[in-house]
Amino acid sequence: MNKVFPTAIDALRDVLRDGQTLAVGGFGLCGIPESLILAVRELGAKNLTCISNNAGVDGIGLGVLLESRQVKKMIASYVGENKEFERQFLAGELELDFTPQGTLAEKLRAGGAGIPAFFTRTGVGTVVSEGKEIRQFHGKNYVLEESLFADISLVKAKTADRAGNLVFNLTARNFNPNVAMASRMTIVEVEELVEIGDLHPDEIHTPGIFVRRIVVNRSPNKHIEKRTTR
């Protein structure tokens, strides 16, 4: 099966629909599937729920989908750096499921592993645990968190082979492996495409069984979220 598509729009056109849930890799602006996000904007799907550590910044990353008013709900752990996000949320125009960062990562990992829910101590006694089951283990309280599983996952990797085996670049790996597992339709944007057999099995971070479609973007914009100089 050929998993390689000529453009991000081609990879999304027949599967993207209004009202879907998208899981999106990245941490800040590091490891974001930029061309796939821009393709979502171009195709114009509305009322999307986006699962991501954060929502990019104004005009970059998921920030472009907020500006085009395509996102109705964010499931995220960090919501700073984005004035349009703030404006929409405070105006009641954007739903937010605010989730601790480690819990968000585990929600995605567990969803991809077929685990429907898990108990964690994170958030016990705070607004995070309101309305959720609390159970005691070994004398300590734990909150029940339901796992996450999306309609489509958008992932950024450094290298893929034609079977979809992925290698991530250093910290750009971040949430991407968990996101890649947590849907039935994982679409990956890569900088380099190699032939099957060119990747050593020990260097593969995500096996191709999780990847349905691949798009090559050889010259991505590697934005710096906050540049600090002396």
Secondary structure, 3 states (H helix, E strand, C coil): CCCEECCHHHHHCCCCCCCCEEEECCECCECCCHHHHHHHHHHCCCCEEEECCCCCECCECCHHHHHCCCEEEEEECCCCCCHHHHHHHHCCCCEEEECCHHHHHHHHHHHHCCCCEEEECCCCCCHHHCCCCEEEECCEEEEEEECCCECEEEEEEEEEECCCCEECCHHHHCCHHHHHHCECCEEEEEEEEECCCCCCHHHCCECHHHCCEEEECCCCCCCCCCCCCC
